[in-house]
């Protein structure tokens, strides 16, 4: 068909997922199942996806299965995936090339036309979910009559709203009618907007998404045996949609989306509307409504932004721009951590868990050391109790992390990182003490968030082995590491730090040694402009909600509370000393710290009255729009200066840092293309960041 040729031409980079059909004789002489295996011919690092050619290949396979079903040659159809992967949904490689609504509508309708065939074959259909099932992959499974899932599956999700889309091949209609609207909206709305949270196999089974669950080792044989029992009636599948208010579930989802996005992105709200309407629609009506919504969103600015951000996190984040030859990296078989505070304990557990090497903590006295080790053990126990690690793994982790009151314990370490008080003289003294006991090739890393790595290393005999390794709090969940090259840092040290970050399952961005590096410099400038508006007399509530239309993950003063006013003040003072023409130290922030205030909001999210008093005053108030424009223009100016200084290799690295380290929303894309689209880049700097 001409339309099909047009669609496939829009996806020139599609890796086609083949639908391989084979006959399987079911146990107990039940009969023959036509089993489709989805396989794009790549390993597990390139999941099965569905572009137009993949959908057409699946349609052709289903045509042959349907003919055999009509002839009575098969009693059932099944579908499973290649090792570790069921299917990861739509191929988005050509989405940015879709320019007309009829093209977008054709893509939406093709997905529905193919997937719904699993429920229209004339014989029962079974989805054997052996691995990751995301987006369209999960929707394909929902179209089947029955589903089994492996207990080893770690990723079941509808991530579409994270990108600016919605589950448009049946998801918003089928899932709420299977497990109820409240749980469906949690999966469709809440999880993707909460750092793209995924379900595990056991969770999907407990929710009723799958009808049976089996261990990975013999998943397919057990699934086939179970399918045979279903066909003979010896295994009964019972389902019941929870008796709950669909309107209430939709209302709760809207409140959640408002709290995250403030209406800034359309996709979640369209998805909520579709789920709310699914109860009273026929399947054809529900699918047609999904087609229209998906067609609109495929042409939206938010999707283009989301795809840019997705591409950064999936490609550029895996290979740091400007990185030296990876072969220069030294092996790391033992790690030392200076300090035993909360941050140090988190770092120690990260290295023990991800690198699986001994980690030794040091501190000044036994009480502090015991507290740090106690935090590690408590967190390991929590992971064990929640089923995230086995009892054996918990025992191994606990044994890997030890403590010492002397730095002599670092004598055989390959990588030592300090996480002590953010004061230059303290850190210099620590590194001098560590250098006296470690081997000449041991890497010395600092977790500083704002201080100069070059200055920190200046008094050492071997400053070439000092590198910044700025992790973000909470360490376990924040994916970014700013790897900072000092003036003397050599390639082997940088390569080792990048390798350690990769082994720790973090995304590394290589940055030049400049005050506060990338994330903290930009957040401090952004927050500084908003606090400055309060200093001038803008009411706290006006300034606090000025950025709401951007849909940022948290408001400015919640961010201040998370960072801590004292830490924010220290970073602000560092930047004000370096760039006094652009950064200033807020008198009201200084007053908050002097008063010992560690929070702006009470636990019930109301503003502390004494804090409100400290933030009051001033005679030059601004409107919310003026505050927002001022803060964004400051960001544009600061980013241009950072690029001119060579802090990072390009604007993409600024975007990556802000997405991974500050939660800059996917629906806005990177911060630099957003500033370009809004016209702020040219207004402030005279040129766009992306030409």
Protein Blocks (a to p, Z undefined) as FASTA:
>chain_A
ZZlmmmmmmmmmbccddddddddddehhlbccddddddehiafklccdddfklmmmmmmm
mmmmmmmmmnopagbdcddddehiabecjafklmmmpmbfklmmmmmmmmmmmmmmmmmn
opacddddfbdcehjlmmmmmmpmbdcddfkbcbdcdfklmnopacfehpmmmmmmmnoj
klmmmmmmmmmmngoiacdfklmmmnomambdcdfklmmmmmmmmmmmmmnopaccdddd
ddddfklmmmmmmmmmmmmnnopafklmmmmmmmmmmmmpcfklmmmmmmmmmmmmmmpm
klmmmmmmmmmmmmmmmmcghiacfklpccdfbdcdedjbfklmmmmmmmmmmnopacdd
ddfbfklmmmmmmmmmmmmmmmmmnopacfklmmmmmmmpccdfbfklmmmpcbdcdddd
fdfklmmmmmmmmmmmmcfklccddfbfkbcfklmmmmpmblmlgccddddddfklmmbd
cddddfklcfklmmmmmmmmmmnopacddddddehilmmmmmmmmmmmmmmmmmnopafk
lmmmmmmmnopabdfklmmmmnopklmmmmmmmmmmmmmmlpccdfklmmmmmnopabfb
dfkopacfklmmmmggcjbdcdfklmmmmmmmmmmmmmmmmmmnomambfklmmmmmmmm
nopafklopfklmmmmnommmmmnopafbZZ
